[in-house]
């Protein structure tokens, strides 16, 4: 646990002086224990079930109102998933049977996650919270804690808690989290298979932004992410500030990808490993777009170094644009697949990025106070975000468009009244989630199950 000064009583507590029993229920994090336990319980459930926070916000109108509900009411709304048992076929002989086994294995993975979801749903919030906070060199930061990054509250579906790891004591973790909420941060993203030029640019940006006092955020993925974060660590060796923050698409205690295990240790020593997913949660395709939105929200700007038109980097850029962050693109060689994403962004008006100086100039006009909101969003703002912003509102629009028939990204953009690069990002999300399939000629169609 991380000790912090006491916060003001929540709206659900009496407005006058707290009673002795209520005072005893205040946690060291400064929030009423009941609300904090609810945050961790719901955050744990959301680790196994995508879209849970969106569902709560749609039902209650705001996160704070959802936290005023009882666990019984919330459990009744969420409802346990149906778990199906699949038979196992031994020693598949044909190619078709082998494909069935692959599909079965993925189905079994889903069943395991649904079983864990159901177990957490049946448990008491206090028991879940205590279980999640027992690990050394770690912290669980709830939505109602003062150390929770306020910029994340701009999301329509903010993580209800963050699971944080670092190779230091609790006080130092708290200091690094505090810095995260106060210094300018920039996400550097790109392909997992960069060109030598892309690798050089990512390293230069990671190094030079760190030297200029900008915190580098990335996803600890192979390629551009890892290069930028390694350069930031090397540049910050004499600094007392955290070198970099890695936002993960799995539990913060899960080593993924294995090839970056050594870099992960360095990030833990000099920065922070952050995830909205509970301890032990494995990497799955749907968790990476969720990770990307957190990276975008934590940053004043996003730099896309290299990437194809359908890539995680484009998804991150899309979230950043929806949140009003700066998005910059590094130009590359014309006509190459790795330059599709940055060149498309440039064609749509993104500032060019040739050095760290371009990034600093772009984010200079974005004051931290404009990002670090002090509290929850107005209900009208949440409703607008749910319809047109960082939530699934526009994804639903794309799904409805594809229900009318196969379409290219250009056709989707016209049908849904969005820009082409935004349509590409939304289609990429749906493809990653297995809801849409790219066929020949750049045509997308719904995935039939």
C-alpha positions in Angstrom: 0.0 0.0 0.0 1.0 3.6 -0.6 0.3 6.1 2.2 -1.1 9.4 1.1 -2.8 12.4 2.7 -6.5 11.9 3.4 -8.9 13.1 0.7 -12.2 14.8 1.1 -15.2 12.5 1.9 -16.9 11.2 -1.2 -20.4 12.1 -2.1 -21.7 8.9 -0.8 -20.4 9.7 2.8 -22.1 12.0 5.2 -21.4 15.7 4.5 -20.7 16.5 8.2 -17.9 15.1 10.3 -17.2 11.5 9.7 -18.2 9.2 12.6 -15.5 7.2 14.4 -16.5 4.0 12.5 -16.4 5.8 9.2 -13.0 7.3 10.0 -11.7 3.8 10.7 -12.9 2.7 7.3 -10.6 5.3 5.6 -7.7 3.5 3.9 -4.2 4.8 3.8 -4.8 5.9 0.3 -7.2 8.6 1.6 -10.4 7.2 0.1 -13.2 5.4 1.9 -12.3 1.8 2.0 -15.6 0.6 0.6 -15.2 2.7 -2.6 -11.6 1.7 -3.0 -12.4 -2.0 -2.6 -15.1 -1.6 -5.2 -12.7 0.0 -7.6 -10.2 -2.9 -7.2 -12.9 -5.5 -7.4 -14.4 -4.0 -10.6 -11.0 -3.4 -12.0 -10.1 -7.1 -11.5 -13.4 -8.1 -13.2 -12.7 -5.8 -16.1 -9.3 -7.5 -16.5 -11.2 -10.6 -17.6 -14.2 -9.1 -19.4 -13.6 -6.3 -21.9 -16.2 -3.5 -22.0 -17.3 -3.9 -18.4 -16.5 -0.3 -17.4 -18.3 1.0 -20.5 -21.3 -0.9 -19.4 -21.2 0.6 -16.0 -20.8 4.1 -17.3 -23.7 3.6 -19.7 -25.9 2.3 -16.8 -25.0 4.8 -14.1 -23.8 7.8 -16.2 -20.5 8.3 -14.3 -17.9 6.2 -12.6 -18.5 7.9 -9.3 -22.2 7.0 -9.4 -21.4 3.3 -10.2 -19.2 3.3 -7.1 -22.1 4.4 -5.0 -23.9 1.2 -5.8 -23.7 -1.9 -3.7 -21.7 -4.9 -4.7 -24.9 -6.9 -4.9 -26.5 -4.4 -7.3 -23.3 -4.3 -9.4 -23.0 -8.1 -9.6 -26.6 -8.4 -10.7 -26.0 -5.9 -13.5 -22.8 -7.5 -14.6 -24.0 -11.1 -14.5 -21.7 -14.1 -14.7 -20.6 -15.4 -18.1 -21.8 -18.7 -19.5 -18.9 -21.2 -19.5 -19.1 -23.9 -22.1 -17.3 -27.1 -21.9 -15.5 -28.2 -25.1 -14.6 -31.8 -25.9 -10.9 -32.6 -26.7 -9.9 -34.5 -29.8 -6.8 -36.6 -29.4 -4.0 -36.6 -32.1 -5.6 -34.7 -35.0 -4.5 -36.3 -38.2 -5.8 -34.0 -41.0 -5.1 -30.3 -41.6 -8.8 -29.5 -40.9 -8.6 -31.4 -37.6 -5.5 -29.5 -36.6 -7.3 -26.2 -37.4 -10.1 -27.4 -35.2 -7.6 -28.0 -32.4 -6.3 -24.5 -32.7 -9.7 -23.0 -32.5 -10.6 -25.3 -29.6 -7.5 -24.2 -27.7 -8.4 -20.5 -28.1 -11.9 -21.4 -27.0 -10.5 -23.1 -23.9 -8.5 -20.0 -23.1 -11.7 -18.0 -23.2 -13.3 -20.5 -20.9 -10.5 -20.2 -18.4 -10.8 -16.5 -18.4 -14.5 -16.6 -17.9 -14.1 -19.0 -15.0 -11.7 -16.5 -13.4 -14.2 -13.7 -14.0 -17.0 -15.8 -12.4 -14.8 -16.5 -9.4 -14.0 -12.9 -8.9 -17.6 -11.9 -9.3 -18.6 -14.3 -6.5 -15.9 -13.0 -4.1 -16.3 -10.1 -1.7 -14.7 -6.9 -2.9 -12.6 -6.7 0.3 -11.2 -10.1 -0.2 -10.3 -9.3 -3.8 -8.7 -6.0 -2.8 -6.5 -7.7 -0.2 -5.5 -10.4 -2.5 -4.4 -7.9 -5.2 -2.3 -5.8 -2.8 -0.2 -8.6 -1.3 2.7 -8.4 -3.8 6.1 -6.7 -3.0 7.5 -4.0 -5.3 4.0 -3.2 -6.4 1.0 -0.9 -5.9 -2.7 -0.9 -6.8 -3.9 2.6 -7.5 -7.7 2.9 -7.5 -9.7 5.5 -9.5 -10.6 7.2 -6.2 -7.0 7.5 -5.0 -5.1 10.8 -5.2 -2.2 9.2 -7.1 -4.4 8.0 -9.9 -3.3 9.8 -13.0 -6.0 12.4 -13.5 -5.5 12.5 -17.3 -7.0 9.0 -17.5 -10.4 10.4 -16.3 -10.7 12.0 -19.7 -11.4 8.5 -21.0 -15.1 7.6 -21.2 -14.1 4.2 -19.8 -11.2 4.9 -17.5 -9.4 2.0 -15.8 -10.9 1.6 -12.4 -7.5 0.8 -11.0 -3.9 0.5 -12.2 -1.6 -2.3 -11.2 2.0 -0.9 -10.9 5.3 -2.6 -10.5 8.8 -1.2 -10.0 12.1 -2.4 -8.4 11.8 0.0 -5.4 9.9 0.5 -2.2 6.4 1.8 -1.8 7.5 5.4 -1.2 9.5 5.5 -4.4 6.7 4.0 -6.4 4.4 6.8 -5.0 7.0 9.4 -6.0 7.3 8.1 -9.5 3.5 8.0 -9.9 3.3 11.6 -8.6 5.9 12.6 -11.3 3.9 10.8 -13.9 1.0 13.1 -13.2 3.0 16.3 -13.3 5.6 16.1 -16.1 5.0 16.2 -19.9 4.9 12.8 -21.4 5.0 11.6 -25.0 4.2 8.2 -26.4 6.6 6.8 -29.0 5.0 4.0 -31.0 5.6 2.0 -34.2 6.1 -1.3 -35.8 7.6 -4.4 -34.2 9.8 -4.9 -37.3 11.3 -1.5 -38.0 13.8 -0.6 -40.7 17.3 0.6 -39.6 16.1 4.2 -40.2 13.1 3.6 -38.0 15.3 2.1 -35.3 17.6 5.1 -35.5 14.8 7.6 -35.3 13.1 5.9 -32.3 16.4 5.8 -30.4 17.1 9.5 -31.1 13.6 10.5 -30.1 13.8 8.4 -26.9 17.2 9.8 -26.0 16.6 13.5 -26.9 13.1 13.8 -25.3 14.4 12.3 -22.1 17.3 14.8 -22.0 14.8 17.6 -22.5 12.8 16.4 -19.5 9.9 14.7 -21.4 8.8 11.3 -20.0 8.8 8.6 -22.7 5.8 6.3 -22.6 5.5 3.2 -24.7 4.2 -0.4 -24.7 7.4 -2.4 -24.2 6.6 -4.1 -27.5 9.4 -5.4 -29.8 10.8 -2.9 -32.3 10.1 0.8 -32.0 8.6 0.7 -28.5 11.6 -1.2 -27.0 14.2 0.9 -28.9 12.7 4.2 -27.6 12.4 3.0 -24.0 15.9 1.6 -24.0 17.3 4.9 -25.3 15.3 6.8 -22.6 16.8 4.6 -19.9 20.3 5.2 -21.1 19.7 8.9 -21.3 18.3 9.1 -17.8 21.1 7.3 -15.9 22.1 10.5 -14.0 18.5 11.7 -13.5 16.3 11.2 -10.4 13.2 11.3 -12.5 11.6 8.0 -13.9 13.2 7.2 -17.2 10.2 5.7 -18.9 6.7 4.2 -18.3 5.7 1.0 -20.0 2.0 0.4 -20.3 1.3 -3.3 -20.7 -1.4 -5.3 -22.5 -1.1 -8.0 -19.8 -0.6 -8.1 -16.0 2.3 -6.0 -14.8 3.9 -9.1 -13.4 3.7 -11.0 -16.7 6.9 -11.1 -18.8 5.7 -10.4 -22.3 7.2 -10.5 -24.8 9.9 -12.8 -23.5 12.5 -11.2 -25.8 12.2 -8.0 -23.8 12.6 -9.6 -20.4 15.9 -7.8 -19.7 14.6 -4.4 -20.9 11.5 -5.0 -18.7 13.8 -5.3 -15.7 15.5 -2.1 -16.6 12.2 -0.3 -16.9 11.2 -1.7 -13.5 14.4 -0.3 -12.0 14.3 3.1 -13.6 10.7 3.7 -14.3 7.2 2.1 -13.9 5.4 -0.9 -15.3 1.8 0.0 -15.5 -1.3 -2.1 -16.4 -5.0 -1.9 -16.0 -5.1 -5.7 -15.9 -4.8 -7.6 -12.7 -1.8 -9.7 -11.7 -1.3 -12.8 -13.8 -3.6 -11.7 -16.6 -2.1 -13.1 -19.9 -1.6 -11.1 -23.1 -4.6 -11.5 -25.4 -5.3 -9.6 -28.7 -8.2 -7.5 -27.3 -6.1 -6.2 -24.4 -3.6 -4.3 -26.7 -6.1 -1.8 -28.1 -7.2 -1.2 -24.5 -3.5 -0.7 -23.6 -3.1 1.8 -26.4 -5.9 4.1 -25.2 -4.2 4.3 -21.8 -0.9 5.2 -23.5 -2.6 7.9 -25.5 -4.4 9.3 -22.4 -1.3 9.5 -20.3 0.6 11.5 -23.0 0.5 15.1 -24.3 1.4 13.7 -27.7 2.0 10.6 -29.7 4.8 10.1 -32.2 4.2 7.4 -34.9 7.6 6.3 -36.2 6.9 3.5 -38.6 3.9 1.2 -39.1 1.5 -0.2 -41.6 -1.9 1.3 -42.2 -3.4 -1.5 -40.0 -1.3 -1.4 -36.9 -1.4 -0.8 -33.2 0.4 2.5 -33.8 -2.5 3.7 -35.8 -4.9 2.7 -33.1 -2.9 4.6 -30.5 -2.9 7.7 -32.8 -6.6 7.4 -33.3 -7.2 7.4 -29.5 -4.9 10.4 -29.1 -6.8 12.4 -31.8 -10.1 11.6 -30.1 -8.7 12.9 -26.8 -7.3 16.0 -28.3 -3.6 15.1 -28.0 -1.0 16.0 -30.5 -0.1 13.3 -33.0 3.1 13.6 -35.0 4.5 11.4 -37.7 8.0 10.6 -38.8 8.3 10.7 -42.6 9.9 7.8 -44.4 10.6 6.3 -47.8 7.7 6.7 -50.2 5.7 3.6 -51.1 6.9 1.3 -48.4 4.5 -0.6 -46.1 6.3 0.6 -43.0 5.6 4.3 -43.9 1.8 3.8 -44.6 0.7 4.9 -41.1 2.9 8.0 -40.7 2.4 9.1 -44.3 -1.4 8.7 -44.0 -1.3 10.8 -40.8 0.8 13.4 -42.6 -1.7 13.6 -45.5 -4.4 14.2 -42.9 -2.6 17.2 -41.3 -0.4 15.6 -38.6 2.7 17.7 -37.9 6.0 16.3 -39.3 8.5 14.9 -36.7 12.1 15.0 -37.7 13.6 15.4 -34.2 12.7 15.8 -30.6 12.6 19.6 -31.2 9.5 19.1 -33.3 7.8 17.1 -30.5 8.6 19.7 -27.9 7.3 22.5 -30.1 4.1 20.6 -30.7 3.3 19.9 -27.1 4.5 23.3 -25.8 1.0 24.8 -26.3 -0.7 22.0 -24.3 -0.6 23.0 -20.6 -0.5 20.1 -18.2 -3.5 21.6 -16.3 -5.7 21.2 -19.4 -5.0 17.4 -19.3 -4.8 16.7 -15.6 -8.5 17.1 -14.7 -9.2 17.3 -11.0 -12.2 15.1 -11.0 -14.8 13.1 -12.9 -16.2 14.3 -16.2 -19.5 16.1 -16.6 -22.3 13.7 -17.6 -22.9 15.5 -20.9 -19.2 15.1 -21.7 -19.3 11.4 -20.9 -22.4 11.0 -23.1 -20.6 12.7 -26.0 -17.5 10.6 -25.6 -19.6 7.4 -25.5 -21.3 8.4 -28.7 -18.3 9.8 -30.7 -15.2 9.6 -28.6 -12.8 7.1 -27.1 -15.5 4.5 -26.4 -17.1 1.9 -28.6 -19.6 4.4 -30.1 -17.9 4.7 -33.4 -16.9 1.0 -33.4 -20.6 0.2 -33.3 -21.1 2.5 -36.2 -18.5 0.6 -38.3 -20.1 -2.7 -37.3 -23.5 -1.5 -38.4 -21.9 -0.3 -41.7 -20.3 -3.7 -42.3 -23.6 -5.4 -41.5 -24.9 -3.8 -44.7 -22.1 -5.5 -46.7 -18.3 -5.6 -47.2 -16.6 -2.2 -47.5 -13.2 -0.7 -48.0 -11.8 1.8 -45.4 -12.7 4.7 -47.7 -16.3 3.5 -48.0 -16.5 3.0 -44.2 -15.1 6.6 -43.7 -17.8 8.0 -46.0 -20.6 5.9 -44.4 -19.6 6.7 -40.8 -18.6 10.3 -41.5 -15.1 9.9 -40.1 -11.7 10.6 -41.6 -10.0 7.8 -43.5 -7.2 7.2 -41.0 -9.8 7.0 -38.2 -11.8 4.4 -40.2 -8.6 2.4 -40.6 -7.9 2.6 -36.9 -11.4 1.5 -36.0 -11.3 -1.4 -38.6 -7.9 -2.5 -37.2 -9.4 -2.7 -33.7 -12.3 -4.8 -34.9 -9.9 -7.0 -36.8 -7.7 -7.5 -33.7 -10.9 -8.3 -31.7 -11.9 -10.9 -34.3 -15.0 -9.0 -35.3 -13.9 -8.1 -38.8 -11.8 -9.7 -41.5 -9.7 -8.1 -44.2 -10.1 -9.8 -47.5 -8.6 -9.2 -51.0 -8.5 -5.7 -52.4 -8.6 -4.0 -49.0 -12.2 -5.0 -48.4 -13.4 -5.7 -44.8 -16.3 -7.9 -43.9 -17.9 -9.0 -40.7 -16.4 -12.2 -39.2 -19.2 -14.7 -39.0 -19.1 -17.1 -36.0 
